[in-house]
Amino acid sequence: MTAPRTPLGSLSVSPLCLGGNVFGWTADEAESFAVLDAYVAGGGNFIDTADVYSAWAPGNQGGESETVIGNWLASRRNRSDVVIATKVGAPSHPHLRGLSAATITSAVDASLTRLRTDYIDLYYTHYDDESVEVGEFLTTLDELVRAGKVREIAASNISAARLSESLAFSDREGVARYVALQPHYNLVSRDTYEGELADVAARNGLAAVPYYALASGFLTGKYRPETTVDSSRSEKAAQYLATERGCRVLRALDTVATAHEAEIATVALAWLAARPTIAAPIASARTVSQLPPLLAAADLTLTESDMDLLNEASA
């Protein structure tokens, strides 16, 4: 990965963000350390996690991913070399749900402890909480920035209207302002971001860092008719095979990948990276062998005809 860094407010990030949702879930600590080492060696510096990862796994309580990353940071002594993003407010969190001032204050300290650091580079409101006025959580986040616990703030899973309201409040009151947005966005899920939400991001200079960039693995090309994949995400990914759109996208990806002698995942990420407002797609790797096609996306430039083919197939 040789592409230049992208600015996110005061931060500077690599064009591929490494998803940490698998750490402490399908990847144990040793496997996670190996992936993190390989990602950094390949030029990456942007790591995404959340306080709720991976509460969905039997026996987990949430925070497992942060703990693994924190242990890795302490072991490698490279905190200043990487940009760590985490999140607060998931409604599925066992204890700390929503965006009240009390929840955010408790959650950030717990995340800092698990990450074994005294600051978080990018702190997301994981899901909007419409029971809380934007002024309450933005004022609380601003206090964290002023205290040095957080460098920049961002939003995920938020409507265009609430995002606009949040940005207007920050501008009016002079408090911390979102610099990035993490939407659900990929070649087979375009409707949730394109349109009003993307327009708000573009008008306000927000960079987008899409999650599910590979559609739970579907856009790696390993899910095909009459095939079985042993993966914790296989059921979700295989759902796309049941749609005409999913099959069209796979055919188009095959065509473009063959033309560039590239992996399908590389092409899918390169398409996403070339879309307006996108700063760095998020993709996760359970093993080191899964990383190279992800890192290669930053060095693949798709032609106008490639983009047209993929856009038409995924429309």
N, C-alpha and C positions, 0 to 999 in steps of 0.2 A: 504494500500500500504506500504509494509515493505521492498521493494527492496532497495539496496544501491544507492546513488547518482552516476551520471555519469559525468565525466569531459568534459567540452566544453571549451577548452583553459584554462583560469584562472577561469572559472565558474564551479559550481557544481550543476547539475540539477536532478530533480526527473525523473523516467522512464516513466512518462506520462506528456505530455505538454498539458495544458488546452487551447483550442482554444477560442479566444475572439471575433470571427466574429459575434456571436449572440448578444453580449452586445450592447444595444442601437438599436437593430433591432428586433429580435423576443423575446428578453428578456429585459424588462424594467430595470431601475436601481435597484429597490428593488429585483427583481428576480435575477439579475446579482450579486448583493451583496451576496445573499443567496448561489448561486452556488460557488462564489469565497471563501466564508467562509468555505463551506463544503469541497471544494477541498483542502484547506490548512489544515483543521482539519484531512483530510484523508491522509496527508503526502506529498501533492504536493507543489512544490515551483516554477514551471516553467509556465509562462503565456505568450501566444503569441497573438499579435494584429498587426495592420497596420494602417498607416495614412489614408488609403482609406476606412477602415471599418466604416460605411456601406453606402457609397455613392450611392449604387444601390437602396436603399430603398427610396420610395417617401418621399420627404420633408427633406431628409438627405443630408449632404454636404461632408461627410467623416470626420473621427476623432471622431465619436460618441463613438466607443468602447474605444479609448484611454481616452476620458473624463470620462466614467464610471469607468474605472480602476483607473484613477487618483483620482477620488472622493473616491473610496474604499480605496486606499492607504492612503489618508489623514485621512479618518475616522478611519481606523484600526491602523494607525501609525506603520506599519510593513514593511516599504520600504526595510530595510536591510535583511529581512527574505525571500524575493522573488526575482526571476530572471525574469525581464521584457524584452521581445523581441518585437520589432516593426520593421516596414519596410518603405522604401522610394522608389519612382520611378515607381509606378503603372501607366501604360498608361491610365487607366480609372479614375485617380484622376481628380477632376474638375479643379484644378489649378496647382498642382505641379507634372508634368509628367517627366519621364526620369531621367537621372543620371548626368546631368551637375553639375559642382561645385556650381553654384548659386542655383540650385534647392535643392541639398542636404543641403546646408547651411541654406536655409530658412526652409526646411522641418524639420530638426532636432530640431530647436528652437521651431517650432510650436508643435511638438510632446512632447517635454519636458514641455511646458506650459500646454498642455492638461493632461499629465500624472502627473503633479504637483510634479516633481522630478528634480534634477539637473544632473542626469545621466541615460543613457539607458544601460542595461547590454549587450544586444545582438542586433545589428543593421543590418538588412538585406537590401541588394539591392533586392527589391521585384521582379523586372523583369529586365533582362539585357537590356541595351540600346546600340545597336551596332553603333549608330551614335556618340557615345562618346568613345574615347580611354580609355582603362582600366587604364592607368596611371593617367588620370584626376580624375576619381572618387575614385580610391584607394588612391591617394595623399590627396584628400579632406577628405576621411574617416580617414586617418592616422592623419590629423590635428585635427579631432574631438576626436580621442583617446588621443592624446597628450594634448588636452585641458581638458580632463576629462569628456567630455560630453557623451562618448561612451566607454564601457569597451572592448568589442570584436565585430568583424564584421563577417557577414555570407552572403551567396548568396542564391537566389531562382530563379527558372525559368531561367536557364542559360544552354547553350550548353556545352558539354564536352570540345570543343575546346576553348571557351572563358573562361571557368573555369581554364583550364590549363594555358592559357595566363595570367590570373589574378594572379594565384599563382606564376608563374615564375617571373612576374614583382615584386611582393612583396618580393620574395626571393632575387632578384637581387638588388633591390633598398633599401631594409631594411625598408620598410613601413609596416603598418598593414596588416595582412594576414588573409584571411578567415579561420575560425576554424570550420565552420559548413555549411551544405547545406540543404535547404528545398525543396525536390522534391515532385512531385505528385506521390504517391506510395501507393498501397494497393492490396488486393488479386484479384481484378478484373481489376486493372490498373498497370501491372508490366512492360510493355514495355518502359515507359517513363524514368525509372530509371535504371533498370537492363541492364547490358552491359557496354558501354563505359563510361557513366556518373558515374556509381557506381565504375568502375575501377579507374577513376581519383580520386574519393573520397578516396578509399581504399589506393591507392599508396601514397597519400599526407596526410593521417592521418586525414581526415575530418570526422566528425560525421554527420550522416543524421538524420533530424528531419522531417519526412514525413507529408505533409498535405493531406487532404481528406483520412485520414487513414481508415475511415469507409464508404468511397464512398458515401458521402452525406446522410448517414443513411441507405443505402442499406445493409451494413454488420452488422446491428443490428438484421436483420432477420424479421423486422416488415413489410417489403414489400414482399408480396406473391401474386401469381395469384389469381384473383377474390377478392382482398382486396383493400380498399381505405384508405389512410392515410392522415389525415388533417395536412399538414406540408408545409412550404414555400419551402422545398426542395424535395417534393414528386415527382414532374415531372421528375427531374433529376435522382433521385434514382431509380424510376420505369423503367427507360430506360434499366437498367441492366437486368431486368426480361425478356426482349425481346431477350436476347442473350443466347445461349447454355452454354457459359462459366459462365454466371451469375447463371444459374440454377444449374450447376455442383457444383459451389462453395457453394451455399446454402445447397445442399445435404451433401457435405463434412463437412461443419460447423455444421450442425445438428448432424451428427454422432459423431464428436469430442466433441461437447458441451454436448451431452448426456453421453458420456463416463466419462467426468470430472464433471458432474453435474454443468455445468457453463453456463453463458449466451453466446449467439452467438457473441455479440460484444466483450466480454472478450476474446474469442478464436481468433477472427480476429485480435485484437490488440496484443495478445500474439504471433501469427504467425509473425506479422510485427516486433515486438521487437526482435524476435529470428533471423531475417535475418542479413546477414553481413553488417557492418557499421552503423546499426541503433542505435541511442542513446535514442530517445524518440519520439514515434508517437504523433501526435497532434490530439486531439478529443475534440469536444465542447459539452456542455450540456446546454440546455435551462432551465431546472429545476433541482432541487436537486435530484429528484427521478431518473434522468438519469445518475447520477454520479457513483453509486456503481459498475456497471459492467465495467465501464471504469477504475476505480481505481484498480479493482480486477485483471486486466491483468498482473500487475507487479508481482503478486504472483502465477501466473499459468505457470507451466513449461510443455510444450508440449513434448510428446515422439517423438522419431525418426519416428515411424509409423504415428503419427499424422501429422508431418511435411510433410512426403512423400505423404500422402493422400491429404492434402491441396495444396501442390505444383503441384501434378498431375492434380487436378481439375481445378487449376487456370492457368495452362500452356497455 
